[in-house]
Amino acid sequence: MPSEPCAVVVGSLHYDIVVDAPHRPAAGETVTGHGWRPVFGGKGGNQAAAVVAAGVPCRMVSAIGDDAFGVFLRDGLRQAGVDEAHVTTCPGTGSGMSVAIMDAGGDYGAVIVSGANLAIDPDMLGRDALWRDATHLILQNEIPEALNLAAAQAARARGVSVVLNAAPARDLSDALAEAVDILVVNAGEAEALCGQPVASLDEAKAAARTLARRFRVVVVTAGGDGVAVAGPDLAHAEPGHAVTLVSTHGAGDCFIGTMAAQMVRGAPLTDAVARANLAAARHVSQAR
């Protein structure tokens, strides 16, 4: 029976505590919230789950602590259908976690504590079973750059395309930039990397063109304004979809996972971006 192509995610897992509040607190302010809930998260975990939700198998490389948060996170991967055989449990280490404050307008701010995500075992990257039938690797900036670089180089040595979601924004080494096939950033991350404002689709196009001088292909998401793509002989934009905003939490991860799943299936990047743009619009219009 022929095997099925898949994606690999090397990245973070966080036990997210999501707090609902009328607004996010200013410095020194105490705000009375009206609810909270635990949510499976981490950009890596969310993107892996989004790949599977889009109908494509996905393997995850990460680490969790030997605590209740870790049990919750491994169960979350299993429930999402993600292959968690390459997720290690680190004795004496706390799992990654975050606190996200969701305001009445559907936007949020978050603080992450990396925990076991800083102890992901790089030896996992040498396992042949990890890369079997893999066509795309997805990375994010919630794990150390050294691990991202090792993963990207391991992928490229096996002919696997590398997608880097440079979130949260930080300086990227030339070595990592050279190993990335597709860079994906939102408006704020694009501004941080190229120094240009991104407050419209036209500005997203301009930022994508600037970043494409350093990266092979660049995708800049601009929220409700849409998404822009730039690369050699490639300039494409998709307008945003009109929706009633409920929550932006996890929208970028939904976009990236859906885009990667479409590319694993063989879709051209522009088609994959269009489908991901629609999936993210649906995501932000639903309560979570």
Residue, then its C-alpha position, 0 to 999 in steps of 0.5 A: m500500500p503506498s505511503e502518504p506524504c506528511a508534514v513534520v513540525v518541530g516546535s513548542l507545546h504550551y498549556d494555555i490559560v485563556v482569561d476572558a476580560p473586558h480589556r487587557p490591563a494597562a501597567g499597574e491596572t487590575v482588571t476583573g475578568h469573567g472566565w478562564r479555561p485551559v487550552f491546548g497550545g503552543k505555536g508548534g502544537n497548534q500548527a501541527a493540529a491545523v495540518v491534521a485538521a486540513g486532512v494531512p498526517c503530521r509528526m511532532v518533535s517537542a518536549i513536555g515536563d513530567d507534570a499534569f500540564g504535560v499529560f494534558l498536552r500529550d493528550g491534546l496531540r493524540q486527540a488532534g490526531v498528531d503523531e506524538a512519538h517524537v515528543t519526549t518527557c523531561p523529568g524534573t522540568g515544567s511543561g511550557m505554558s502561557v497566559a493569554i488575556m482575551d479582550a471583548g473585541g476578540d484580540y489578546g495579549a499573552v505571556i509564555v514560559s518556555g519550560a520544557n520547550l528549551a529542552i527539546d532533544p536535537d537527537m530526535l532530528g536524526r531519526d529516519a522514522l521522523w522524516r519518512d514520507a515527509t515533504h515539509l517541515i514547519l518551524q516557529n520561534e518559540i524554540p531556540e534558534a540553534l534547534n531551528l537551524a539543526a532541524a532546517q538543515a536536517a530537512r534540506a539534507r533530505g529534500v524536505s522544504v522548510v517553512l519558518n513562522a518567525a513568531p515571536a519576532r527576533d533577529l535571525s541568523d544568516a545561516l537560518a535564513e539560507a536554510v528557509d524556503i518559505l518565511v511566514v510573518n504577520a504584520g508586526e513581525a514583518e515590521a520588526l524584520c524589515g523596518q517597514p510599517v504594515a497597516s494595509l495590504d499594499e504595505a504587506k506587499a511592500a514588506a514581502r518584497t523587501l524581505a524577499r531580498r533575504f529569504r527565498v519566498v515570503v508570506v506576510t499576513a495582514g489580518g483582515d486586510g489579507v495576505a501578500v506573497a513575494g519571491p523570485d518571479l512571484a508577486h501575489a496578494e489575497p484580500g481578506h474575507a469579511v467576517t464577524l470577529v470573535s477571537t483572533h487567538g490561534a488564527g495565524d497557526c490555523f493559517i500556517g497549518t492549512m497552507a502547509a497541508q495544501m503544499v504537502r498535497g502538491a498545491p501551488l503556493t498561491d493556491a495554498v495561501a488562498r485556502a489558508n486565508l479562508a480557513a483563518a477567516r473562518h477560525v476568527s469568526q468562531a468562539r473558542 
